[in-house]
Amino acid sequence: MICTPFVGVNHHRKNVLFGCAFLSDETTASFVWLFNAFLESMDYKAPKIIFTDQDHAIANAVAQVFSNTQHRLCGWHISKNAAVNISSLYQQEGFRDALNFLLYHCDSEKFFKEKWKEMIDKWHCADNAWLLRLYTLRQKWALAFSRDVFSCNISSSQRSESTNNVFQHMARKTLALPEFMDHYGKNAKKMREVEVIKDFKCASGNPCISSRECAILKHACMVYTHKMFAKFQDEFTQTTSISVLRCMPNGAFQTYTMRRQGGNREYIVEFNPIDRSISCCCKRFESLGLLCCHVLRVLNLNDVNEIPEQYILKRWTKDVKQGYGMMERHANLTQDKCGNSAKTLRLNRLMRKSFALMNLCVNSEESTKIAEQNMDKTFEEVRIYNASLCGDTSDVGDTFIPVSNVPVMDPLRHRQKGQTNGRMKGALEKRRKRKTSGNVNDSNPIADFLLASNVMQPPRFATPNDLLSEYPHGYFTSMI
């Protein structure tokens, strides 16, 4: 069967496994059922953008189910298909670089059309049917047509392919579906554990800052996760290579024209000093959610010491999980026979809220005291409620009991295999029995002495006098 994992990106830019399904075929009807099932599991909240391979059935299903979702084609799959469908062109010198430039480096529609025409004229491939079909789908794969859509700066489905590869390695012909579910749960648990570890590191401390005198870097360090701060700091470092060519007033806005040192392209940045609204023609904030080096250069020129609030995307911040009633829709789920499913969901919900509360209160001593007082009050109320359910108000339920009052008993003893009810014999009796029943020459005097001196007596080291008195002929001269 066909394995179809749904993979996303969390606030640490790590993979998130939303779900997985098996399909018997790759028809439009199957993908429509799959996307509807996924949409239902996500509370009918459709993704903003979805990356798939170049498959007509998937494209038709996305258009039917995710009508408001931006459908993007994987750039890696396009390169792979080009090597198969236009192998003669793809192997020519320079054609692959020209196609990759159109895929990843054209950031304006006008520039894309110019470069496409240059490629067609240079290699005389205007009549190539595969390239003509590819050009009709340019809005789904060319970067120039998707800069206004938030995509986490992703251009391929490699994250999904890597997750699918994990499933393929553990799959085999004799693998049953329950076994696959077990492996799936373990891999999903690993991803969640990585996210929890990253959250803990972000809550425990801030990363290193290249310039501690820079106020905007300090602000970014406090706001973003470690991974996203590293990207922000990299953009800020690039501001040193940006040269401002001119600055002209444009009504309430100031228009900056700048260029990277050693480059030819000019970038236009518009800045409003009143409300600190700013935009750049590279559209990096719209596609990634982080300010580009051109915008940071303008903010630095205008002595802006903090990132404007409207340009802090919450999904990249440390407190992205705060303020959301996570797992609320699972509160009324039907319990299984043992109630384990609902209990686990309740525990997860309480742990998330507790973690969010700790992050919110840890910044000051006063907020910590407020949280502790309310937690003590809540603990007492829950204790009394649990006791009332049992019909005995004296029952305190799960309370903290001093360790000294808990009796710790020895475990039950069981007779070992081969042990009898007869009298235990000493080491000397066992040695005499071996000497009489077997060959005397086969006995080991060293082992006999150590057994006689250590088994039935408190452990001690054998002295030279002990050995010589037992064996006066000097068996142990070299050993001593």
N, C-alpha and C positions, 0 to 999 in steps of 0.2 A: 504494500500500500504506500501511498504518497504521503510523506511527512511534511506538514506545513506549520512551522513555528511562527509565532508572532513575537517579534523582538523589538524593544524600544530602548531609549536612553534615559538614564536617571540624571540627577543633579551632579553626579560625579563623572558624567560621561562614561558610565559603565553600562553593560548590557542589562536589560530587564526583560524577563521572560513573562509575557502577558498570558500566553496560552499556547496550545499545540493541538493539532487535529490530524486525523488520517482520512485521506480521500481515496476512493476506488478508481477515480479517473480525473482527468484534467479538462472537463467540459465547463461551459459557462454556468450551467445549472448547479454543478457541484460547488463552484466558487461563490455563486450567489447564496447558496445555503450556508457555506462557511462564513462569509462576511456577515450575514444576518445573525448567525449564532454568536460571532465575536461581538457584534454591536449590542446584542442583548446582554451579554456578560459584562459589557462596559457601561451599563445603564444608559444605553443609546447615545453615548457621547462618541462621535466619530473623530478619528484622528485628523489633524490639520494636513498632514502629508504622509504619503505611503510610497515606499520604494519596492518595486517588483522587477522581474526580468521581462524581456520583450515577448510577451505571450498575449495573443489576441483574446483568449478566453478570460484571462485575468483582467485585461483592460475593459472588456464588456461588463464583467461583474462589478468592477469598481465604479464604473459609470452608473450602474443601476442602484447600487447600495450606498456608496459614498459619493453622492452627487456634489457635495460641497467640499470634498477633499481633493487636495492637489496630488495628482498621480504623477510620479516621477519614475523614469526608467533608469535602471542601474547602468552606470557608465562602464563598469567592468564587463558586464554582459554584452554591451554594444561593441566593445573592442574585441571580445571573443567571437561574436557573430561576424564581425568584419573580417577577421582572419579566415573564416570559413566561406563566406559568401562572396567576398571580393579579394580572394587570396592573391591574384595576380597584381592588383593595385597595392594591396597591403604590404607586399614584400618589396615594393619599389622604394628606393632611398628617399626619405623625407616625407612620404605620404603618411606614415604612422604618426609622426610628430605633428603634422598638420591637423590630422583628425583629433588627436589628443588635445591640441590647443583649442580647437572648437568645443571640445567637451568640457574643459576645466578652466580655461583662462580668458574666454571672451565674456566681459562683464557688461556689455551693452548690445542691444539688438542691432544697431547700425554697424558696430564693429564686427559682429558675428556675420552679418550678410556680406560685408566686404571680404572677410577672410574665407567664407564659403565660396564666393565667386572666384577668388584667387586660386583656391584648391581645384575647383572644377576646370578652370582655364589652363592651369599648369599641367594637369594630368589627363586632360581631354576625356573626362568621364561624365559629361552632361547627360548622356543617354543611358547611364547605368541605372537599371530598375531598382536595385537594392538601395542605392544612394538617394534616389528620388523618394522612395517610401520613407527613408530615414529623415529626409528634409521635411516631409509633411508632418512628422512627429517631433519636430525640433523643440516645441514648447514643453515637451516632457523630458528631454534629456540635456538640452543646452543650458548652461549656467546663466546665460544672458536673459533668459525668459523666466527665471524663478528666483531672482534676487530679492523680490519683495515678499517672498513667502518664507516663514520661519522653518528651517530644515536642520538646525543644529550643525550646519556646515557639513552635512553628509551628502555624498554624491553617488553612493552605491549601496547595494544590499549585502555588503560583506559581513556585517554583524549577524544578519540572519543566516548567511551561509556558514559562518563559523559555528553558530549554535547548532545548525543542522548537521554539521560535520561531527559534532560531539555525539549526537544521537546515532549517526551512522556507524561510528566506531563501536558503540556498545550493542548495536543491533546484530542479530544473526537469524538464520532461517528458523531455528527452533525456539526463538524468543517468544514467549506468550505475552499477551497484552497486560496482565497484572504485573509481570516482571518489568515490562517497559514503564509502566506507571510508577513503579518503585524507583527505577533509574531516573525517570523524569523528576520525581519529587526530590531526589538527592541533589540533582544539578540545580534545580530551582532554589533549594535551600542554600547551596553554596553561593549563588548569586546574592541572595538576601543577606547572608552572613558577611560577604564582602561589603555590601552597602552599610550594614550596621557598624562595621569596623571603621569605614570611612567617616560615617557620621560621628563616631566617638572621637576620632582624631581631630575633626573640625571643631568639636565642642571642647576639646581638651586644650588646644593652643592654636596659635596663628603661625603660618609659615614664615620663612625668612624673607625679608624685604631687601631688595638691592640698594635702595636709597631711603634711609630712615628719615631723612629730612623732608621727603615729599609727602605732603598731606593727603593728596588724592590716592596715593598708593596705600597709605595707612587705612584710609576709609575702605578701599577695595579689599584690603586684607581682613577687615572686620566683617565685611558683608558676604563675599563670595566664598564658595568652597575652595579647598586647596587646589584642586585641578583647574577650576575656572580662574582662580587668581593667578595661577602660573601663565595662563593664556593672556589675561589682562596685563600682567607685568611685561610679557613679551611685546605686546602692542605698545605699551608705554616706552619701552626701550627703543623701539623703532622711531619714536618722535624725534630723536636726535639727528636722524638722517633726512628729516622733512624740512624743506626750505619754502618759506612763504614768499611767493612772487609779488603779490599785490593784495590789497584789502580795500574794498570799495563799499560805501554805504548803499543799501537797497531798501529804502523805507525804514521800517523798524529793524530790518535785518542788516547784518554785515556779511558781505560775500568775500570769502578768502579763496584765493587761487594758489595752490601749492604744488610742489613737485618733489619727488624723491631724488636724492642726490645720485647722479649717474643714470637716471631714468629720463624718459621722454614724455610720458603721459602726465597730464595735468589733472588735478583733483579739485573739485569745487565743494566748499563747505559753507553753509549758511548758518549764521548764529544770531540769535536774538538775546541780547544781554538782559532784557527785562525779565522774561520768564525762563531764561536759560534753555530754550528750545534750540536744537541743533540737528543738522542733517548733513550727510555726505553722499556724494554721487556713487561711491563704491557699495553702498547698501549693506555694509557688514552687520550693522546692528539689526536690520530687518531680517537677515538670514541666520545670524548666529546668536544675537541677543547680547553682544558685547560691543562697546564703542571701539571704533577703529583708531589707528594711530593718527590719522588726519584730524579727527574730532578731538582727540586728546591734546594734540598740538595747539589747536585753537583755544581749548579750555585753559591750557597752561599760559597762553599769551594773555588771557583775560583774568588771570589770578583766581580761577575757580578751584577751590581746595577740596571739594567733594563731588562725587558723581551725582548729577541731577537725579532726583527721585524717580522721575518718569522714565529714566533710562537704566534702571536697575530691574532686570527681569527676575522675578521671584523664583523661577524654576532653577536658577543657578546659585541661589543663596543658601546659607546654612540653615535658615529657619523656614525652608520651603514646606515642611510638613506641619508647621504650626498654623492654627486657624482653620484646619480642615477637619470635618467630622468623619474621619476615616473609619471604615468598616461599619458605619451606622446602618447601612441597608441590610447588614447581615444579622442585626439584633433579633429579628423575628423569624429567623430560619428554623425550620423544623429540626428538632434534635433526632439523633439516631437512637438506637436502643439503649446505649450506655450514656448518652448525652455528651460524648467526648467532643463531637464536632462543634457544638454550640459553646462548650466550655473553652475550647481552644480559641474560638473567635472572640469571646468575651475577654480572654486573657490578652490576646493581641491588641484589642482595642484599649484596654486599660494600660498596657505597657506603652503604647504610642502616646497616649495622653499624659502619662506620668513623665515620659521622657521630654515631651514638649514643655511641661510645667517646670521641670528641673532646669532646662535651658533658659526659661524665662525668668526664673527666680535666682539663679546663681550669680547674677551680676552685682547684687548688693546684699548687705546683711539684713536690712529691713524687709526686703521682699522674701528672703529666706525664712525669717521669723514668721511672716504672715502665712507662708506655705506650710510651715511646720505646725502652727496652731490649728489651721483648718484640716490638716491631715490627721492630727490627733483627734479632733472632733469627729471626723468622718470614720476613723477607725473605731471609736467607741460606739457610734451609731450602728455600724455594720456588725459589731460584736454582739450588741443587744438584739439586733434583728435575727442574726443566726441562732442565738440562744432561744429566742421565742419560737422559731420554727421547730426546734426539738422538743418544745413543751416544758423545758426546764430552764428557768431564768438563771439558775446557778451555773449553767453550762456556758463557759466563756468561749467555746469554739477554739479556733486556731489563734492562740495568744502566745506571747513570748514567755517561756518558762525558764528559770535559771537552770543552767546545766548541772549544778550540784544536786538539784532535787530529782533529777531523772535517774532512776535505777538502771544500771547497765548490767545485764545478766550475761553469763557465759553461754555460748551456743551449746546446743545439745550434742553430746558426744556419741559417735557411732564407732562400732568395732571395725577395725581395718580388716581388709581381706587377708585370710590366712592366719589370723590370730586365734589361739585356742584358750581354753580355760585352765591349762596346766601351769605348773610352777615355772616361773622364768628362771632360766639357768644363767649362771655367771659366766664370765669370759674364760676363766681357768677350766671350768667343767667342759665348755665347748672345745677348748684347745686339746684337752686330754682325749676327748671323744674323737677328734679328728686324727690324733696321733695313733690311737689304737685301731681305728677302723681303716685308715689309709696308710700309705707308705710314708715312713718318717722322713725320707729324703725329699718328699714333695712338700713338706711343711716349710713355711717361710718364717724364720725366727724373728725377723724385723716386724712383720705384721702381727705375729703372736704377741710380741712384747708390747707393742703399741696398743693392741686390743686389750691386753690384760691390765695395762697401766692406766688406760684412759676411759674405758667403757663404764666400769663399775665404780670409779673414783672420780672426784672432782677433776676437771681438766687441768693438766699442768704439763710443763715441758720436761722431757726426760733428761736427767743429768748424766755425766760420764760415769759417776759412781754407780748409778742405777744400772746402766748398761753393762758395766764390767762385772758387777755382782751377779747379774743374770747370765752373762756370757763371758767368762773369764778369759777365754782364748782370744779376745780382741776382734770380734766380728765387726765392731763399729769403729775401728780406728780411723779409717779413711773418711767415714761419714761424719765423725765428730770433728 
